[in-house]
Amino acid sequence: MNFKKKLSHINNIASHPGNEEQGSTLIVVLVLMATMLAIAIGALQVTQINVASSGAHKKGKQAFYSAEVGLDVAVNDIITEFENLSVYTTTENKGGTPGFTRNYRGHDVYYNVTNPLDRFLYQTVAGNSTIFHYAHTFDIEATATSQSDDSVKSVRERIRILETPLVQYYIFYGGTGNNADLEVLPGPVMNSWGRIHANGDIYIGTNNAFTLRNYDASGAFSPHLMSAGGEIFTKRKNNSADYGSSNIFVKIDDSQVTNPNPQRMIPDGDITTANEATEEANFNNYVLINEDQYQAPSQTQFFRGQFYESRATDPQNPRIDTMRIIKNAAGSLEIWVTRPVLEDVTNEVMNLGVGTLPTGAPDITDPVRETVGSNQFCDRREGDREVDFYDIDLSLLHIWYLDHLTSEGLLPAGDGMLLYTSRSPHATVGPVPYPNAGSRLDAIRLINMGGSTNLQLNTTVATDNPIYIQGHFNDGAGGGTVRGVALVADAINILSSGFTSKLCSQSHTSIPNPPVTNINAAFFGGNVPTPAGGGTYSGGLENYPRFHEKWGGVNCNILGSFINLWTSSQAVGNWGQSGVYQPPNRNWGWDVRFQNPNFWPPFIPSIFSVERVGYLEG
């Protein structure tokens, strides 16, 4: 082939004017097509990247939300432990995996909890006052791992569980349903101080004066607040009778401690959702409605074999002394202590004899005794039932116990004593309590047998039975020290120091007027609530501690807390049944010493809340 001729031919074509335009057009088309192809490929790649990115983002979000579920599960498990009165510490390992593993939307989710700080005191604001809590700090890490790909997400948060001992309140109604409603309908004048809260509505009214002020009977400052999970009414719950022009006053600041002014009257038109904002502002937030409802401790915790008896056998806290006084299955009384070891000390306590107590105590009967038969008394409110007691002189019992520790070379543990006592003969089966039915009522009586009401230790007395307090109790007579005391029982009963025992077969019309009686204690018990829409009146707060005598206006002085948490299951008689009862002058109020945590007895029923301190997405 003649390559030169061939190339000449190509050159001739290229140099022809028409052919040059055709060649240029072809090149432009090819360039445009290449550019469009590149753009299309780029767009396809971008789309693929976006799709992949969107899918990864979606998978990441799914893993993130699944990990957050792990945080929620952890917080729920922690708060459940606290509500069961068991302090959560760290996560239990399950099958070698830290935390609790579960399947959630195609992810394996687990959490791990650590407790980096010791419990400490913490303050928050309730209304316009400061309230103390024990703060428990927990770090939670939750991880979610996809079961179908390599998506993994971790989140971390720090929370505080706030444990609020209920002795921070003067009145607290923490039940549900009818038992969440607080009724305060006293006849005589009633001055009060301290925080008041009801999970339900508050029904308050009197033909005389009721004042919630900011100082106690000695002029000492007391924080004050009235709050309701529902609304506040100036009428009766059982028949809706209106008190008309109300005489219910609330101090609306903390100035001029010993002067009730300025104060404001609860309006006749009640405080409801309709006027909530206006009235709360008028009361300067010392009266609040539609507030949080609190999960109160369960009644089952003081049944036989449950939390309080279990802790009295094993306190799980080296700073708490514990004792147990119970009726065993054979019907016999047993007394146990846990220091220095768990030990049956029944014979030692019950056979002290005369003059054997230390520190110069007077000749006495034993600090614990059983009172049955002709020495019992008739409880008219409970349908004329004779009451059988374990009589306990807490002052003498403290003296004996300190002597017991001394003989073992020990000092008190430091944070007070828990005493669990019960005449119920066996552990409770399931949620059903010991019925305590029949013609006789088993109960515990705290009575002064040794001549002194002075106590040595902050003390919690817990029982599944009703408690009767007879005479002065923990009043520091003779210059003694008043201790922080909590009484946890099915129901709380008050008998004066001049109480005369009467059998049901004897006349009750000649019961003498009682003398002035002084009691310092926080009450934790139940009542028989007024039914919704009417029925028998519960007796209200003014009869939450049950009276059995013709007081006729004599003072019953109580400093402490009135905490109603459940419907009584053993003392089930309605208020107003006895026919011999007359009310005392109720000189009651919050014991301002409960502002000091050193005054708190051990294992106080508490409420719990959660605060988030920090959050980090890993």
C-alpha positions as CSV (number, residue, x, y, z in Angstrom):
1,M,0.0,0.0,0.0
2,N,1.1,3.6,-0.8
3,F,1.1,5.1,2.7
4,K,2.1,8.4,1.4
5,K,-0.9,8.5,-0.9
6,K,-3.1,7.3,1.9
7,L,-2.0,10.1,4.2
8,S,-2.4,12.7,1.4
9,H,-6.0,11.6,1.0
10,I,-6.6,12.2,4.6
11,N,-5.0,15.5,4.5
12,N,-7.1,16.5,1.6
13,I,-10.2,15.7,3.4
14,A,-9.2,17.6,6.5
15,S,-8.3,20.7,4.5
16,H,-11.6,20.8,2.8
17,P,-13.8,23.6,4.3
18,G,-17.0,21.6,4.6
19,N,-15.2,18.6,6.0
20,E,-13.6,20.8,8.7
21,E,-17.0,21.9,10.1
22,Q,-18.2,18.4,10.1
23,G,-15.2,17.3,12.1
24,S,-15.5,20.1,14.6
25,T,-19.1,19.2,15.2
26,L,-18.3,15.6,15.8
27,I,-15.6,16.5,18.3
28,V,-18.0,18.9,20.1
29,V,-20.7,16.2,20.3
30,L,-18.2,13.7,21.6
31,V,-17.0,16.1,24.2
32,L,-20.5,16.9,25.3
33,M,-21.4,13.3,25.4
34,A,-18.4,12.5,27.5
35,T,-19.2,15.4,29.8
36,M,-22.8,14.3,30.2
37,L,-21.6,10.8,30.8
38,A,-19.2,12.0,33.5
39,I,-21.9,14.0,35.1
40,A,-24.3,11.1,35.0
41,I,-21.7,8.8,36.5
42,G,-20.9,11.4,39.1
43,A,-24.6,11.9,39.9
44,L,-25.0,8.2,40.2
45,Q,-22.0,7.9,42.5
46,V,-23.3,10.8,44.6
47,T,-26.7,9.1,44.8
48,Q,-25.1,5.9,45.8
49,I,-23.0,7.7,48.4
50,N,-26.1,9.5,49.7
51,V,-28.1,6.3,49.8
52,A,-25.3,4.6,51.6
53,S,-24.9,7.6,54.0
54,S,-28.6,7.7,54.6
55,G,-28.7,4.0,55.3
56,A,-25.7,4.3,57.7
57,H,-27.4,7.3,59.4
58,K,-30.6,5.4,59.8
59,K,-28.8,2.4,61.2
60,G,-26.8,4.7,63.5
61,K,-30.0,6.3,64.7
62,Q,-31.7,2.9,65.3
63,A,-28.7,1.8,67.3
64,F,-28.7,5.2,69.2
65,Y,-32.4,4.9,70.1
66,S,-31.9,1.3,71.2
67,A,-29.0,2.3,73.4
68,E,-31.2,5.0,75.0
69,V,-33.7,2.3,75.8
70,G,-30.8,0.6,77.8
71,L,-30.5,3.8,79.8
72,D,-34.2,3.9,80.5
73,V,-34.2,0.2,81.6
74,A,-31.2,0.9,83.9
75,V,-32.9,3.9,85.6
76,N,-36.1,1.9,86.1
77,D,-34.2,-1.0,87.6
78,I,-32.3,1.3,90.0
79,I,-35.4,3.2,91.1
80,T,-37.3,-0.1,91.6
81,E,-34.5,-1.3,94.0
82,F,-34.8,1.9,96.0
83,E,-38.6,1.7,96.2
84,N,-38.1,-1.8,97.6
85,L,-35.8,-0.1,100.2
86,S,-32.7,-1.9,98.8
87,V,-29.9,0.5,97.8
88,Y,-28.7,-0.3,94.3
89,T,-24.9,-0.5,94.1
90,T,-23.5,-1.8,90.8
91,T,-24.8,-3.9,87.9
92,E,-25.0,-7.6,88.5
93,N,-23.0,-9.6,85.8
94,K,-25.3,-12.0,83.9
95,G,-23.6,-14.7,81.9
96,G,-20.3,-12.9,81.7
97,T,-22.0,-9.8,80.1
98,P,-22.1,-6.6,82.2
99,G,-25.6,-5.4,82.7
100,F,-28.9,-6.7,81.5
101,T,-29.1,-7.9,77.8
102,R,-32.3,-7.8,75.8
103,N,-33.4,-7.8,72.2
104,Y,-34.8,-4.5,71.1
105,R,-35.7,-3.9,67.5
106,G,-33.0,-6.1,66.1
107,H,-30.3,-4.9,68.6
108,D,-28.6,-6.5,71.5
109,V,-28.9,-3.9,74.3
110,Y,-27.1,-4.0,77.6
111,Y,-26.2,-1.6,80.3
112,N,-23.6,-1.3,83.0
113,V,-24.0,0.7,86.2
114,T,-21.3,1.9,88.5
115,N,-21.6,3.9,91.8
116,P,-18.7,6.4,91.7
117,L,-19.6,8.5,94.8
118,D,-20.6,7.8,98.4
119,R,-24.1,8.9,99.4
120,F,-24.2,12.5,100.4
121,L,-26.7,15.1,101.6
122,Y,-28.3,17.2,98.9
123,Q,-30.7,20.1,99.0
124,T,-33.5,21.1,96.6
125,V,-36.3,23.6,96.8
126,A,-39.9,22.6,97.5
127,G,-42.2,25.6,97.0
128,N,-40.3,28.3,98.8
129,S,-38.4,26.0,101.2
130,T,-35.3,23.9,101.2
131,I,-35.7,20.1,101.6
132,F,-32.9,17.6,102.3
133,H,-32.3,14.4,100.5
134,Y,-29.7,11.6,100.5
135,A,-28.2,11.7,97.0
136,H,-27.0,8.4,95.4
137,T,-24.9,8.9,92.2
138,F,-24.8,6.4,89.4
139,D,-23.0,6.3,86.0
140,I,-24.8,4.3,83.4
141,E,-23.3,3.2,80.1
142,A,-25.7,1.5,77.6
143,T,-24.6,-0.1,74.3
144,A,-26.7,-1.3,71.4
145,T,-25.2,-3.7,68.8
146,S,-27.1,-4.6,65.6
147,Q,-27.9,-8.2,65.1
148,S,-27.7,-7.8,61.3
149,D,-24.7,-5.5,60.6
150,D,-21.8,-3.9,62.4
151,S,-23.7,-0.9,63.8
152,V,-22.8,-0.2,67.4
153,K,-23.8,2.8,69.5
154,S,-23.0,3.7,73.2
155,V,-24.5,6.4,75.3
156,R,-23.6,7.4,78.9
157,E,-25.3,9.4,81.6
158,R,-24.9,10.3,85.2
159,I,-28.0,10.3,87.4
160,R,-28.8,11.1,91.1
161,I,-31.4,9.1,92.9
162,L,-32.8,11.5,95.6
163,E,-34.0,9.7,98.7
164,T,-36.3,12.0,100.7
165,P,-37.0,10.8,104.2
166,L,-40.7,11.6,104.9
167,V,-39.9,13.1,108.3
168,Q,-39.2,16.2,106.1
169,Y,-43.0,16.6,106.1
170,Y,-45.4,17.6,108.9
171,I,-48.3,15.9,107.1
172,F,-48.0,13.6,104.1
173,Y,-50.8,11.5,102.6
174,G,-49.1,9.3,100.1
175,G,-51.7,6.7,99.3
176,T,-53.8,6.2,96.1
177,G,-57.5,6.5,95.5
178,N,-59.5,7.5,98.5
179,N,-56.5,7.2,100.8
180,A,-54.7,9.9,98.7
181,D,-57.1,12.6,100.0
182,L,-56.3,14.6,103.1
183,E,-59.2,15.8,105.3
184,V,-58.5,18.4,107.9
185,L,-61.7,19.4,109.7
186,P,-60.9,20.1,113.3
187,G,-63.4,21.6,115.7
188,P,-61.1,23.6,118.1
189,V,-58.5,26.1,117.0
190,M,-55.5,24.4,115.4
191,N,-52.1,26.0,114.7
192,S,-49.7,24.1,112.6
193,W,-46.3,24.5,111.0
194,G,-44.3,22.4,108.5
195,R,-44.8,21.0,105.0
196,I,-48.2,19.5,104.1
197,H,-48.7,17.3,101.0
198,A,-51.5,15.0,99.7
199,N,-51.3,12.9,96.6
200,G,-55.0,13.5,96.1
201,D,-57.3,16.4,97.0
202,I,-57.2,18.4,100.3
203,Y,-60.5,19.0,102.1
204,I,-60.0,21.6,104.8
205,G,-62.4,23.6,106.9
206,T,-63.3,24.6,110.4
207,N,-65.7,27.0,112.2
208,N,-62.7,28.2,114.2
209,A,-59.2,29.1,113.0
210,F,-56.6,26.8,111.3
211,T,-53.3,28.5,110.6
212,L,-50.3,27.1,108.7
213,R,-47.5,29.3,109.9
214,N,-43.7,29.4,109.8
215,Y,-42.7,28.9,113.5
216,D,-43.3,26.3,116.1
217,A,-44.6,26.7,119.7
218,S,-41.2,27.8,120.9
219,G,-40.8,30.4,118.1
220,A,-38.2,28.4,116.2
221,F,-38.4,28.8,112.4
222,S,-40.2,26.1,110.4
223,P,-40.4,25.9,106.6
224,H,-44.0,25.6,105.5
225,L,-46.0,24.6,102.4
226,M,-49.4,23.2,101.4
227,S,-49.4,21.1,98.2
228,A,-51.9,18.8,96.6
229,G,-51.7,16.3,93.7
230,G,-55.3,17.4,93.1
231,E,-57.2,20.4,94.3
232,I,-58.0,22.2,97.6
233,F,-61.6,22.5,98.9
234,T,-63.1,24.2,101.9
235,K,-65.8,21.6,102.3
236,R,-66.4,18.1,103.6
237,K,-65.6,15.1,101.3
238,N,-68.3,12.8,102.7
239,N,-71.3,15.1,102.2
240,S,-69.9,18.2,100.4
241,A,-71.1,20.5,103.2
242,D,-69.4,23.9,102.6
243,Y,-67.7,25.7,105.4
244,G,-68.7,29.1,103.9
245,S,-66.5,31.9,105.0
246,S,-63.3,29.9,105.7
247,N,-61.0,30.5,108.6
248,I,-58.0,28.8,107.1
249,F,-54.9,30.9,106.8
250,V,-51.5,30.3,105.3
251,K,-48.4,32.4,105.9
252,I,-47.2,33.7,102.6
253,D,-43.6,34.5,103.4
254,D,-40.8,33.6,105.9
255,S,-40.4,37.0,107.5
256,Q,-41.3,38.0,111.1
257,V,-41.1,34.4,112.4
258,T,-43.2,34.9,115.5
259,N,-45.9,37.0,113.7
260,P,-48.4,35.2,111.4
261,N,-48.7,38.3,109.1
262,P,-48.6,38.5,106.2
263,Q,-51.0,35.6,105.6
264,R,-53.8,34.8,103.2
265,M,-57.1,32.9,103.6
266,I,-58.0,29.9,101.5
267,P,-60.9,31.3,99.3
268,D,-64.5,30.1,99.7
269,G,-64.5,29.2,96.0
270,D,-61.7,26.6,96.6
271,I,-58.4,26.4,94.7
272,T,-59.0,24.5,91.4
273,T,-57.5,24.2,88.0
274,A,-59.6,27.2,86.9
275,N,-57.9,29.6,89.3
276,E,-54.7,27.8,89.9
277,A,-52.3,30.4,88.4
278,T,-53.9,33.3,90.2
279,E,-54.2,31.7,93.6
280,E,-50.7,30.2,93.6
281,A,-49.4,33.6,92.8
282,N,-51.5,35.2,95.5
283,F,-50.1,32.6,98.0
284,N,-46.6,33.3,96.8
285,N,-46.2,29.6,95.9
286,Y,-46.7,28.5,99.6
287,V,-49.9,26.8,98.3
288,L,-49.7,24.6,95.2
289,I,-52.2,22.3,93.4
290,N,-51.9,19.7,90.6
291,E,-48.4,18.9,91.9
292,D,-46.5,15.6,91.5
293,Q,-47.9,12.5,93.1
294,Y,-45.3,10.4,94.9
295,Q,-44.9,6.7,95.0
296,A,-45.1,6.0,98.7
297,P,-43.6,2.9,100.5
298,S,-45.8,-0.2,100.4
299,Q,-47.6,-1.5,103.4
300,T,-46.2,-5.0,102.8
301,Q,-42.7,-3.8,103.9
302,F,-43.7,-4.0,107.6
303,F,-45.5,-7.4,107.3
304,R,-43.9,-10.4,109.0
305,G,-40.9,-11.7,107.1
306,Q,-40.7,-8.6,104.9
307,F,-38.3,-5.7,104.7
308,Y,-38.4,-4.3,108.3
309,E,-38.1,-7.7,110.0
310,S,-35.5,-8.8,107.5
311,R,-33.4,-5.7,108.3
312,A,-33.9,-6.3,112.0
313,T,-32.3,-9.7,111.5
314,D,-29.6,-8.4,109.1
315,P,-29.3,-4.6,109.0
316,Q,-26.7,-4.7,106.1
317,N,-25.4,-1.5,107.5
318,P,-22.6,-1.6,110.2
319,R,-23.8,1.7,111.7
320,I,-27.3,0.5,112.7
321,D,-28.2,-1.5,115.8
322,T,-31.1,-3.8,115.5
323,M,-33.5,-5.9,117.7
324,R,-36.4,-8.1,117.0
325,I,-39.3,-8.9,119.5
326,I,-41.7,-11.4,118.0
327,K,-44.2,-14.1,118.7
328,N,-43.0,-17.4,117.2
329,A,-45.1,-20.1,115.6
330,A,-45.5,-21.8,119.0
331,G,-47.0,-18.6,120.4
332,S,-44.0,-17.7,122.6
333,L,-42.2,-14.4,122.8
334,E,-38.6,-14.2,121.4
335,I,-36.1,-11.4,121.6
336,W,-33.1,-11.2,119.3
337,V,-30.2,-8.8,118.7
338,T,-27.6,-8.7,115.9
339,R,-24.6,-7.4,117.7
340,P,-22.0,-8.7,118.1
341,V,-23.7,-11.7,116.4
342,L,-27.4,-12.7,115.8
343,E,-28.4,-14.0,119.2
344,D,-31.5,-15.0,121.1
345,V,-31.5,-12.9,124.3
346,T,-35.0,-13.7,125.5
347,N,-34.0,-15.1,128.8
348,E,-31.6,-12.3,129.5
349,V,-34.2,-9.6,128.9
350,M,-37.2,-11.3,130.4
351,N,-35.5,-12.5,133.6
352,L,-33.7,-9.3,134.7
353,G,-35.3,-9.3,138.2
354,V,-35.2,-6.4,140.5
355,G,-32.4,-3.9,140.6
356,T,-30.3,-5.5,137.9
357,L,-30.3,-2.7,135.3
358,P,-27.2,-0.5,135.2
359,T,-26.8,3.3,135.6
360,G,-28.8,3.4,138.8
361,A,-32.2,2.7,137.3
362,P,-35.0,2.2,139.8
363,D,-36.4,-1.2,140.7
364,I,-38.6,-2.1,137.8
365,T,-40.4,-4.8,136.0
366,D,-38.8,-6.1,132.8
367,P,-38.4,-3.7,129.9
368,V,-40.6,-6.1,127.8
369,R,-43.6,-8.0,129.1
370,E,-46.7,-9.6,127.7
371,T,-50.0,-8.2,128.9
372,V,-53.1,-10.4,128.4
373,G,-56.2,-11.4,130.3
374,S,-57.5,-9.2,133.0
375,N,-54.9,-6.5,132.5
376,Q,-55.9,-5.8,128.9
377,F,-58.4,-3.1,127.8
378,C,-61.4,-2.9,125.4
379,D,-61.0,-1.0,122.2
380,R,-64.5,0.3,121.5
381,R,-63.6,1.6,118.0
382,E,-62.6,-1.9,116.9
383,G,-66.1,-3.3,117.8
384,D,-65.5,-4.0,121.5
385,R,-62.4,-6.1,121.1
386,E,-60.1,-6.9,124.0
387,V,-56.5,-5.9,123.2
388,D,-53.5,-8.2,124.0
389,F,-50.1,-6.4,124.1
390,Y,-46.4,-6.8,124.1
391,D,-45.6,-3.9,126.5
392,I,-42.3,-2.3,125.7
393,D,-40.6,0.4,127.8
394,L,-38.2,1.8,125.1
395,S,-36.2,3.8,127.7
396,L,-35.5,0.7,129.8
397,L,-34.8,-1.4,126.7
398,H,-32.2,1.1,125.6
399,I,-30.5,0.9,129.0
400,W,-30.4,-2.8,128.8
401,Y,-29.1,-2.8,125.3
402,L,-26.3,-0.4,126.0
403,D,-25.3,-2.6,129.0
404,H,-25.4,-5.6,126.7
405,L,-23.0,-3.8,124.2
406,T,-20.7,-2.8,127.1
407,S,-20.5,-6.4,128.3
408,E,-19.3,-7.3,124.8
409,G,-16.8,-4.5,124.6
410,L,-18.8,-2.6,122.1
411,L,-20.2,0.9,121.6
412,P,-23.5,1.8,119.8
413,A,-23.1,1.5,116.0
414,G,-23.7,5.2,115.5
415,D,-26.8,5.7,113.4
416,G,-29.5,4.5,115.8
417,M,-31.6,1.4,116.4
418,L,-34.2,-0.4,114.4
419,L,-36.7,-2.4,116.5
420,Y,-39.1,-4.8,114.7
421,T,-41.8,-6.2,116.9
422,S,-44.9,-8.2,116.2
423,R,-47.5,-10.4,117.8
424,S,-48.4,-12.0,114.5
425,P,-47.3,-15.6,114.9
426,H,-45.8,-16.3,111.4
427,A,-44.4,-14.8,108.3
428,T,-46.9,-13.2,105.9
429,V,-47.8,-15.4,103.0
430,G,-47.8,-13.4,99.8
431,P,-49.5,-9.9,99.8
432,V,-52.1,-10.9,102.4
433,P,-51.3,-9.7,106.0
434,Y,-51.9,-11.5,109.2
435,P,-55.7,-11.0,109.7
436,N,-55.6,-10.2,113.4
437,A,-59.3,-11.0,113.5
438,G,-61.6,-12.5,116.1
439,S,-62.7,-11.2,119.5
440,R,-59.1,-10.3,120.5
441,L,-56.8,-7.8,118.9
442,D,-53.0,-8.3,119.0
443,A,-51.1,-5.0,119.4
444,I,-47.9,-3.4,120.6
445,R,-48.0,-0.9,123.5
446,L,-45.1,1.6,124.2
447,I,-45.5,2.4,127.9
448,N,-43.4,3.9,130.6
449,M,-42.8,1.3,133.2
450,G,-39.5,2.4,134.7
451,G,-40.2,6.0,135.6
452,S,-38.3,7.7,132.7
453,T,-39.3,8.7,129.1
454,N,-35.7,9.6,128.2
455,L,-34.3,7.6,125.3
456,Q,-30.6,6.8,124.5
457,L,-30.7,6.3,120.7
458,N,-32.6,7.5,117.6
459,T,-35.0,4.7,117.0
460,T,-37.4,3.3,114.5
461,V,-40.1,0.9,115.9
462,A,-41.8,-1.0,113.1
463,T,-44.7,-3.5,113.4
464,D,-47.4,-5.0,111.3
465,N,-49.8,-4.6,114.3
466,P,-51.5,-1.5,115.7
467,I,-49.4,0.6,118.1
468,Y,-50.8,2.1,121.3
469,I,-48.7,4.9,122.9
470,Q,-49.6,5.2,126.6
471,G,-48.4,8.3,128.6
472,H,-45.6,10.7,127.9
473,F,-43.2,9.4,125.2
474,N,-39.8,10.7,124.4
475,D,-40.5,14.1,125.9
476,G,-37.2,14.8,127.6
477,A,-38.7,15.2,131.0
478,G,-36.2,16.0,133.8
479,G,-33.7,17.5,131.4
480,G,-33.2,14.4,129.2
481,T,-32.5,14.4,125.5
482,V,-35.3,14.0,123.0
483,R,-34.3,11.5,120.3
484,G,-35.5,11.2,116.7
485,V,-38.2,8.4,116.7
486,A,-40.3,6.9,113.9
487,L,-43.2,4.6,114.7
488,V,-44.3,2.5,111.7
489,A,-47.5,0.5,112.3
490,D,-50.8,-0.6,110.9
491,A,-52.5,2.2,112.9
492,I,-51.4,4.7,115.6
493,N,-53.4,5.0,118.9
494,I,-52.9,7.5,121.8
495,L,-53.6,6.7,125.5
496,S,-52.9,9.4,128.1
497,S,-50.6,8.9,131.1
498,G,-53.7,8.7,133.2
499,F,-55.4,6.0,131.1
500,T,-57.5,3.5,133.0
501,S,-57.9,0.0,131.5
502,K,-61.4,-1.2,131.1
503,L,-62.6,-4.6,129.9
504,C,-65.4,-4.7,127.4
505,S,-67.7,-6.1,130.1
506,Q,-67.1,-3.1,132.3
507,S,-68.8,0.3,132.1
508,H,-67.0,3.0,130.1
509,T,-69.1,5.9,131.1
510,S,-66.9,6.7,134.1
511,I,-63.6,7.1,132.3
512,P,-61.8,10.1,134.0
513,N,-60.6,13.1,132.0
514,P,-56.9,12.4,131.1
515,P,-54.0,14.7,132.1
516,V,-51.9,16.6,129.6
517,T,-49.8,14.2,127.6
518,N,-46.6,14.9,125.6
519,I,-45.4,12.9,122.6
520,N,-42.4,13.4,120.3
521,A,-42.4,11.0,117.4
522,A,-43.0,10.7,113.6
523,F,-46.0,8.5,112.9
524,F,-46.2,6.2,109.9
525,G,-49.5,4.4,109.7
526,G,-52.8,3.9,108.0
527,N,-56.4,4.9,108.4
528,V,-59.9,3.9,107.2
529,P,-60.5,6.5,104.5
530,T,-63.7,8.3,103.7
531,P,-65.3,6.6,100.7
532,A,-65.6,8.5,97.5
533,G,-68.9,10.3,97.1
534,G,-70.0,9.9,100.7
535,G,-70.1,7.4,103.6
536,T,-68.6,7.3,107.0
537,Y,-66.1,10.2,107.7
538,S,-62.6,8.9,108.3
539,G,-62.1,11.3,111.2
540,G,-59.6,13.3,109.2
541,L,-56.1,14.2,110.2
542,E,-57.4,15.3,113.6
543,N,-58.2,11.6,114.3
544,Y,-55.4,10.0,112.4
545,P,-53.9,9.2,115.8
546,R,-56.8,7.4,117.4
547,F,-58.1,8.5,120.8
548,H,-60.0,6.4,123.3
549,E,-60.7,8.8,126.2
550,K,-62.9,11.7,127.2
551,W,-60.2,14.4,126.8
552,G,-62.7,17.2,127.2
553,G,-60.3,19.9,125.8
554,V,-57.2,18.7,127.7
555,N,-54.0,19.2,125.7
556,C,-52.5,16.4,123.7
557,N,-49.1,17.8,122.6
558,I,-47.5,16.1,119.7
559,L,-44.3,17.1,117.9
560,G,-43.3,15.1,114.9
561,S,-44.8,14.0,111.6
562,F,-48.2,12.6,110.6
563,I,-47.5,10.3,107.6
564,N,-50.5,8.3,106.2
565,L,-49.4,5.8,103.6
566,W,-52.1,3.0,103.4
567,T,-55.4,1.7,104.5
568,S,-55.1,-0.1,107.8
569,S,-55.5,-3.9,107.4
570,Q,-55.7,-5.0,111.1
571,A,-57.3,-2.0,112.9
572,V,-60.3,-1.5,110.6
573,G,-62.9,0.1,112.8
574,N,-64.5,3.3,111.6
575,W,-64.0,6.6,113.5
576,G,-66.7,7.6,115.9
577,Q,-67.8,4.2,117.0
578,S,-66.7,4.2,120.7
579,G,-69.4,6.4,122.2
580,V,-66.9,7.5,125.0
581,Y,-64.5,9.6,123.0
582,Q,-64.1,13.3,123.4
583,P,-61.4,15.3,121.5
584,P,-58.3,16.9,123.1
585,N,-56.9,20.3,122.3
586,R,-54.6,19.4,119.4
587,N,-51.4,21.2,120.0
588,W,-49.6,19.6,117.1
589,G,-46.8,20.5,114.7
590,W,-43.8,19.4,112.9
591,D,-40.7,18.7,115.0
592,V,-38.2,21.2,113.5
593,R,-35.4,19.1,114.8
594,F,-36.1,16.9,111.7
595,Q,-34.3,19.6,109.7
596,N,-31.1,18.0,111.1
597,P,-30.2,14.7,109.5
598,N,-28.5,13.7,112.7
599,F,-32.0,13.6,114.2
600,W,-33.2,11.1,111.6
601,P,-33.8,7.5,112.9
602,P,-32.7,4.6,110.6
603,F,-34.7,3.1,107.8
604,I,-37.3,6.0,107.6
605,P,-39.9,5.4,104.9
606,S,-38.9,7.6,102.0
607,I,-39.9,8.8,98.6
608,F,-37.6,8.8,95.6
609,S,-37.0,10.9,92.5
610,V,-34.4,11.0,89.7
611,E,-32.2,13.8,88.4
612,R,-30.1,13.7,85.3
613,V,-26.6,15.2,86.0
614,G,-24.8,14.6,82.7
615,Y,-25.2,13.0,79.3
616,L,-22.7,11.9,76.6
617,E,-23.2,10.2,73.2
618,G,-20.3,7.8,72.6
